[in-house]
Amino acid sequence: MYIIGIAGGTASGKTTVVKEIVNSLPAGEVVVIPQDSYYKDSSHVPVEKRQFINFDHPDAFDWELMVEQLSMLRKGESIDQPTYSYITCTRQPETVHIEPRKIIIIEGIMALVSPELRELMDLKIFVDAEADDRLIRLIRRDIVERGRTPEMVLSRYERIVKAMHDEFIEPTKKYADIIIPQGGSNEKAIKALQMAIQFFLDK
């Protein structure tokens, strides 16, 4: 088993990198675990206050469950991954059953924050991108996928996202074995990464 952690700022291109990796590998050899699935449940918070929760802070994640389930996969055990709704900010009753695979990818803005999580990884990747590019992609994504207005996205970026990126996400770049500049548009870097993963599979 080969566990890969892929971190990077919000809308840096992580999902694009992951898709390119998955598409280059044989079907059934890889499973992707989104860190976003492990946000703590906020159903106890009044609906009108949920938009003010800081989802870009390490405290927003259920690190204990994340480490526990990744450890189970490492040992060859299956897991029932939680699911999370961005619309309601709550953990859903449905889970996703995941069996161990040769390649496990855990992807999220803070995938490299936890020392315990990093210890379980064989390869650590940081997807880098300019702040302006990330902001543009963030606005487009949150309008379409999360039902937010441009004003809501900009307000949250100014209040939370930029500061949290500088404090918690950017510093994890030092833990990365590979840094991919220019985000998901860096075809050469992604190709090199694909080749490295394929080399492991061929061993």
C-alpha positions as CSV (number, residue, x, y, z in Angstrom):
1,M,0.0,0.0,0.0
2,Y,1.1,3.5,-0.9
3,I,-0.5,6.4,1.0
4,I,-0.3,9.9,-0.6
5,G,-1.2,13.1,1.1
6,I,-2.1,16.1,-1.1
7,A,-2.5,19.5,0.5
8,G,-2.6,23.1,-0.7
9,G,-4.7,26.2,-0.3
10,T,-8.4,26.5,-1.0
11,A,-9.0,26.3,-4.8
12,S,-5.3,25.7,-5.5
13,G,-6.0,22.9,-8.0
14,K,-5.7,19.9,-5.6
15,T,-8.8,18.2,-7.1
16,T,-7.4,18.6,-10.6
17,V,-4.2,17.0,-9.6
18,V,-6.0,14.1,-7.9
19,K,-8.2,13.5,-11.0
20,E,-5.2,13.4,-13.2
21,I,-3.5,10.8,-10.9
22,V,-6.6,8.7,-10.7
23,N,-7.2,8.8,-14.5
24,S,-3.7,7.6,-15.1
25,L,-4.0,4.5,-12.9
26,P,-5.7,1.2,-13.5
27,A,-9.3,1.0,-12.3
28,G,-9.6,-0.3,-8.8
29,E,-6.0,0.5,-7.8
30,V,-6.7,3.8,-6.1
31,V,-9.2,5.3,-3.6
32,V,-9.5,9.0,-2.8
33,I,-10.4,10.2,0.7
34,P,-11.4,13.8,0.9
35,Q,-10.4,15.5,4.1
36,D,-13.6,17.6,3.8
37,S,-15.5,14.5,4.7
38,Y,-14.1,14.8,8.2
39,Y,-15.4,18.2,9.2
40,K,-16.9,18.1,12.6
41,D,-20.7,18.0,12.8
42,S,-22.2,21.5,13.3
43,S,-25.9,20.4,13.7
44,H,-25.8,21.8,17.3
45,V,-25.0,25.3,16.0
46,P,-28.0,27.5,15.1
47,V,-28.5,27.6,11.3
48,E,-28.0,31.4,11.1
49,K,-24.6,31.1,12.8
50,R,-23.1,28.3,10.8
51,Q,-21.9,30.6,8.0
52,F,-19.6,32.1,10.6
53,I,-17.9,28.8,11.5
54,N,-14.2,28.9,10.7
55,F,-13.8,25.9,8.4
56,D,-10.2,26.9,7.5
57,H,-9.0,26.3,11.1
58,P,-7.5,22.9,12.2
59,D,-10.1,22.7,15.0
60,A,-12.8,22.3,12.3
61,F,-11.6,18.8,11.5
62,D,-12.1,15.4,13.3
63,W,-8.4,14.5,13.4
64,E,-8.9,11.6,15.7
65,L,-11.3,9.8,13.3
66,M,-9.2,10.7,10.3
67,V,-6.1,9.1,11.8
68,E,-8.0,6.1,13.1
69,Q,-9.5,5.3,9.7
70,L,-6.3,5.9,7.7
71,S,-4.6,3.6,10.2
72,M,-7.3,1.0,9.6
73,L,-6.7,1.2,5.8
74,R,-3.0,0.9,6.3
75,K,-3.6,-2.4,8.2
76,G,-5.8,-3.7,5.4
77,E,-9.1,-3.0,7.1
78,S,-12.1,-1.4,5.5
79,I,-13.7,1.8,6.8
80,D,-17.0,3.6,6.6
81,Q,-16.0,7.1,5.7
82,P,-18.3,9.9,6.9
83,T,-20.0,12.3,4.5
84,Y,-20.5,16.1,5.0
85,S,-22.9,18.6,3.6
86,Y,-21.5,22.1,2.8
87,I,-25.1,23.4,2.4
88,T,-26.2,22.5,6.0
89,C,-22.7,22.3,7.6
90,T,-23.6,19.0,9.1
91,R,-22.3,15.4,9.0
92,Q,-24.7,13.2,7.1
93,P,-26.2,9.9,8.2
94,E,-24.8,8.2,5.1
95,T,-21.3,6.8,5.0
96,V,-19.1,5.6,2.2
97,H,-17.7,2.1,2.5
98,I,-14.1,2.0,1.4
99,E,-11.9,-1.1,1.0
100,P,-8.1,-0.9,1.1
101,R,-6.4,-0.3,-2.2
102,K,-2.8,-0.2,-3.5
103,I,-2.9,3.6,-3.6
104,I,-4.7,5.7,-1.0
105,I,-4.9,9.4,-1.6
106,I,-6.0,11.8,1.2
107,E,-6.7,15.2,-0.2
108,G,-7.5,18.5,1.6
109,I,-6.3,22.0,2.5
110,M,-4.8,20.7,5.8
111,A,-3.8,17.2,4.8
112,L,-0.2,17.9,6.0
113,V,-1.1,19.7,9.3
114,S,-1.3,16.7,11.6
115,P,2.0,15.0,12.6
116,E,0.1,11.7,13.2
117,L,-1.5,11.9,9.7
118,R,1.8,12.7,8.1
119,E,3.4,9.7,9.7
120,L,1.0,7.4,7.9
121,M,1.9,8.9,4.5
122,D,4.5,7.5,2.1
123,L,4.4,10.6,-0.1
124,K,3.5,14.2,0.8
125,I,2.5,16.7,-1.9
126,F,1.7,20.4,-1.7
127,V,-0.2,22.0,-4.6
128,D,0.8,25.6,-4.9
129,A,-0.9,28.5,-6.7
130,E,-1.0,32.3,-6.7
131,A,-3.4,33.9,-4.3
132,D,-5.3,35.7,-7.1
133,D,-5.8,32.5,-9.0
134,R,-7.1,30.7,-6.0
135,L,-9.5,33.5,-5.2
136,I,-11.0,33.5,-8.7
137,R,-11.5,29.7,-8.6
138,L,-12.9,30.0,-5.1
139,I,-15.6,32.5,-6.2
140,R,-16.6,30.3,-9.2
141,R,-16.7,27.1,-7.1
142,D,-18.6,28.4,-4.1
143,I,-21.3,30.0,-6.2
144,V,-21.9,26.9,-8.2
145,E,-21.3,24.1,-5.6
146,R,-22.1,25.8,-2.3
147,G,-24.9,28.2,-3.0
148,R,-23.0,31.3,-2.0
149,T,-23.1,34.8,-3.5
150,P,-20.0,36.5,-4.7
151,E,-20.3,39.0,-1.8
152,M,-20.4,36.1,0.7
153,V,-17.3,34.4,-0.8
154,L,-15.3,37.7,-0.8
155,S,-16.4,38.5,2.8
156,R,-15.3,35.0,4.0
157,Y,-12.0,35.2,2.1
158,E,-11.2,38.6,3.6
159,R,-12.3,37.6,7.2
160,I,-11.0,34.0,7.3
161,V,-9.6,32.2,4.3
162,K,-6.5,34.4,3.6
163,A,-5.4,34.6,7.3
164,M,-5.9,30.9,7.9
165,H,-4.0,30.0,4.7
166,D,-1.0,32.1,5.9
167,E,-1.1,30.8,9.4
168,F,-1.9,27.1,8.9
169,I,-1.7,25.9,5.3
170,E,1.3,27.7,3.8
171,P,3.7,26.5,6.6
172,T,2.9,22.9,5.8
173,K,4.7,23.3,2.5
174,K,7.9,22.5,4.3
175,Y,6.7,18.9,5.0
176,A,6.0,18.2,1.3
177,D,8.2,15.8,-0.6
178,I,7.0,17.3,-3.8
179,I,5.6,20.9,-4.5
180,I,3.6,21.4,-7.6
181,P,3.6,25.1,-8.6
182,Q,0.9,26.6,-10.8
183,G,-1.7,24.3,-9.3
184,G,-3.5,21.9,-11.5
185,S,-2.3,23.5,-14.7
186,N,1.3,22.3,-14.3
187,E,1.1,19.3,-16.7
188,K,4.8,18.5,-16.5
189,A,4.8,18.2,-12.7
190,I,1.6,16.1,-12.7
191,K,3.1,13.8,-15.4
192,A,6.3,13.3,-13.3
193,L,4.1,12.5,-10.3
194,Q,2.1,10.0,-12.3
195,M,5.3,8.3,-13.4
196,A,6.5,8.1,-9.8
197,I,3.3,6.5,-8.6
198,Q,3.3,4.1,-11.6
199,F,6.8,3.1,-10.7
200,F,5.6,2.0,-7.2
201,L,2.7,0.0,-8.7
202,D,5.1,-1.8,-11.1
203,K,7.5,-2.9,-8.3
